[in-house]
Amino acid sequence: QVQLVESGGGLVQAGDTLKLSCAASGRTSSVYGMGWFRQAPGKGREFVAYFLKNGGLTGYSDNVEGRFTIFRPFGTDTVYLQMSSLRPEDTAVYYCAAGAPPAVAKTYKVADDYEYWGQGTQVTVSS
């Protein structure tokens, strides 16, 4: 089992920056990909970004590319999401997720590619 704990959410103004963190514990050796998703009120869960342990590959949704950065300091089990130029439409509950290595092809851009989830942290961006 892998446990994930997010932190860093809050209320900010449009244009501000915010950094979310996701601390993983437990069987972290089984984790290959870590990602961030978000869910706004009345909407489905949306992919934001992923980080793959092998080579540190990253990927982003079109909505956040160029504004958000996902990274994991070497030797740690914490993944960060640095968010810049925040917009009111970025308001959502942000969830961290962890996924095992792919037995079948995974993109790590969909929720089904992840086995473990955190409890979520609220990000609210005011205009």
C-alpha positions as CSV (number, residue, x, y, z in Angstrom):
1,Q,0.0,0.0,0.0
2,V,1.0,3.6,-0.7
3,Q,-0.3,6.5,1.3
4,L,-0.4,10.0,-0.2
5,V,-0.8,13.3,1.7
6,E,-1.3,16.5,-0.2
7,S,-0.7,20.0,1.2
8,G,-0.2,23.6,0.1
9,G,-3.7,24.5,-1.1
10,G,-5.3,27.8,-0.3
11,L,-7.0,31.0,-1.5
12,V,-5.0,33.2,-3.8
13,Q,-5.6,35.9,-6.4
14,A,-5.4,35.6,-10.1
15,G,-1.8,35.8,-11.3
16,D,-0.4,34.5,-8.0
17,T,1.7,31.4,-7.5
18,L,1.1,28.4,-5.3
19,K,3.1,25.2,-4.7
20,L,1.3,21.9,-3.8
21,S,3.2,19.0,-2.3
22,C,2.4,15.3,-2.2
23,A,4.2,13.1,0.3
24,A,4.2,9.4,-0.5
25,S,4.8,6.8,2.2
26,G,4.5,3.0,2.4
27,R,5.6,0.8,-0.5
28,T,6.9,3.7,-2.5
29,S,9.3,1.4,-4.4
30,S,6.2,0.1,-6.2
31,V,5.4,3.5,-7.6
32,Y,6.4,4.4,-11.1
33,G,4.3,7.4,-12.0
34,M,2.9,10.2,-9.9
35,G,0.3,12.6,-11.1
36,W,-1.9,15.5,-10.2
37,F,-5.5,15.7,-11.1
38,R,-8.2,18.3,-10.2
39,Q,-11.9,18.4,-9.9
40,A,-13.9,21.6,-10.0
41,P,-17.5,21.7,-8.7
42,G,-19.9,20.0,-11.0
43,K,-17.1,18.7,-13.2
44,G,-15.3,15.4,-13.7
45,R,-11.7,14.7,-12.5
46,E,-9.3,16.3,-14.9
47,F,-5.6,15.4,-15.6
48,V,-3.1,18.1,-14.7
49,A,0.4,16.7,-14.8
50,Y,2.5,13.5,-14.3
51,F,6.0,12.6,-13.3
52,L,7.6,9.3,-14.2
53,K,10.3,7.8,-12.0
54,N,12.2,6.4,-14.9
55,G,14.1,9.3,-16.4
56,G,12.0,12.0,-14.7
57,L,9.7,12.3,-17.7
58,T,6.9,14.8,-17.2
59,G,3.6,15.6,-19.0
60,Y,1.0,18.3,-18.7
61,S,-2.5,19.1,-19.9
62,D,-2.9,21.8,-22.5
63,N,-4.7,23.9,-19.9
64,V,-1.6,24.2,-17.6
65,E,1.4,23.7,-19.9
66,G,3.8,26.6,-19.5
67,R,2.2,27.7,-16.2
68,F,2.6,24.6,-13.9
69,T,5.6,22.5,-13.2
70,I,5.7,19.1,-11.6
71,F,9.0,17.9,-10.1
72,R,10.4,15.5,-7.5
73,P,13.6,16.3,-5.7
74,F,16.1,13.5,-6.2
75,G,16.0,10.8,-3.5
76,T,12.7,11.9,-2.1
77,D,9.2,10.5,-2.3
78,T,7.5,13.9,-2.5
79,V,6.2,15.4,-5.7
80,Y,5.5,19.0,-6.0
81,L,3.2,21.0,-8.4
82,Q,4.4,24.6,-8.8
83,M,1.6,26.6,-10.1
84,S,2.1,30.1,-11.6
85,S,-0.1,32.7,-13.3
86,L,-3.1,31.1,-11.6
87,R,-6.5,31.8,-13.1
88,P,-10.0,31.6,-11.6
89,E,-10.6,28.5,-13.8
90,D,-7.8,26.7,-11.9
91,T,-10.1,26.6,-8.9
92,A,-10.6,23.0,-7.9
93,V,-9.8,20.3,-5.5
94,Y,-6.3,19.0,-6.5
95,Y,-5.6,15.3,-6.0
96,C,-2.3,13.5,-6.0
97,A,-2.1,10.0,-7.4
98,A,0.5,7.2,-7.6
99,G,0.6,4.4,-10.2
100,A,2.5,1.2,-10.5
101,P,4.7,0.4,-13.5
102,P,2.5,-0.4,-16.6
103,A,1.7,-4.1,-17.1
104,V,-0.1,-2.8,-20.2
105,A,0.4,0.5,-21.9
106,K,-0.3,3.5,-19.7
107,T,-0.3,7.2,-20.5
108,Y,-0.6,8.3,-16.9
109,K,-3.0,10.9,-18.2
110,V,-6.1,9.1,-17.0
111,A,-7.3,8.3,-13.5
112,D,-7.5,4.6,-14.3
113,D,-3.7,4.5,-14.6
114,Y,-3.3,5.2,-10.9
115,E,-3.9,2.9,-8.0
116,Y,-3.5,5.2,-5.1
117,W,-5.0,8.6,-4.3
118,G,-4.6,11.3,-1.7
119,Q,-7.5,13.1,0.0
120,G,-7.2,16.3,-2.0
121,T,-6.4,19.9,-1.3
122,Q,-8.5,22.9,-2.2
123,V,-7.2,25.6,-4.5
124,T,-9.3,28.7,-4.9
125,V,-8.3,31.5,-7.3
126,S,-10.2,34.7,-7.0
127,S,-10.4,37.2,-9.8
